[in-house]
Amino acid sequence: MSRVYNFSAGPAVLPEEVLKEAAEEMMDYKGTGMSVMEMSHRSKAYETIINEAEADLRDLLAIPDNYRVLFLQGGASQQFAMVPMNLFKNGVGDYIITGQWAKKAYQEAKLYGTANAVASSADKTFSYIPDVSDLPISEDADYVYICENNTIYGTKYKTLPDTKGKILVADLSSCFLSEPVDVSKYGLIFAGAQKNVGPAGVVIVIIREDLIREDVLKETPTMLRYKTHADAKSLYNTPPAYGIYICGKVFKWLKNLGGLEAMKKINEKKAAILYDFLDHSKMFHGTVVEKDRSLMNVPFVTGDEELDALFVKESKAAGLENLKGHRSVGGMRASIYNAMPVEGVEKLVSFMKDFEEQHTRQAD
């Protein structure tokens, strides 16, 4: 069977070059006589893999020297607990609720202290990013928390919130490495790898050194302390070794493309093709306020649930996979991450045009 165009929100499409390289090295990684899957994480060969992955990531994002990079497990969802456990001093976190994942993080923080919802877009089904220019930030807040790109609802912060001097914590899972980021504006960034960087099982944390502390909440398990992993250079226990190896290959792929400025231009081109069609279609329409649209996740609907279901069914038969919207919102969603080629978006739009013409004629 030939490769499909995979529009899944995660685990998601990976660059074909990376998959081919990994396949070639599956049985024998660079003369070691074994797969990276079988390799000791304490070996010299693996030490090179993880060190190169960190160096390439630092290069891509121009990560300042006073930030540490951690390759962890537990996914982004485990960070919902790790953030308050490690960053609470006053026991207060301010959260901006722009979707399901920010809401889950907010609810998790309540287990460890006080979580304040200082802004929300729940009133319009998270179809926009609220004004974050003058928020009621708590005087004793230890941090302000955002989910920067909302996978389910297709919104993206174009301007970071004014945190009024408080630490900014951001979940970048579904927009990580899609465009340049000024890491120095954040205290802590985390991203699950399975959307834009690698296979499921790895979460990448970029944390400012002064936030790696001994004086965390006393109930914090050893494995949930950033200091544990920072001190051990992400090798306190067996890491998700193969996943990190694939992430490292994706980092090199991005560098070979020309880095994040080049990747952003490609992503803007892909998104423009799809949004332009949605803006002119009589059948399909997007669900997000135009100024807050994501480059990565594009939800859309026909307004007819039966027609939506038929579209998903027929698109699958045409080799366009995983276009069904999240169960909480319905409709359709195209996740057009870094590894989705422009041709995949063009094929999707072509199919949408044909579908619209066919069903418009039938309606007439």
Secondary structure, DSSP 8 states (H G I E B T S, - for coil): ----EE--SSS----HHHHHHHHHTSS-STTSSS-GGGS-TTSHHHHHHHHHHHHHHHHHHT--TTEEEEEESSHHHHHHHHHHHHH-SSSEEEEEE-SHHHHHHHHHHTTTSEEEEEEE-GGGTT-S----SS----TT-SEEEEESEETTTTEE-SS----TTSEEEEE-TTTTTSS---GGG-SEEEEETTTTTSSTT-EEEEEEGGG--S-S-TT--GGG-HHHHHHTTT-SS---HHHHHHHHHHHHHHHHHT-HHHHHHHHHHHHHHHHHHHHH-SS-EE-S-GGGB-SSEEEEE-S-HHHHHHHHHHHHHTTEE--B--TTT-SEEEE--TTS-HHHHHHHHHHHHHHHHHHHHHH-
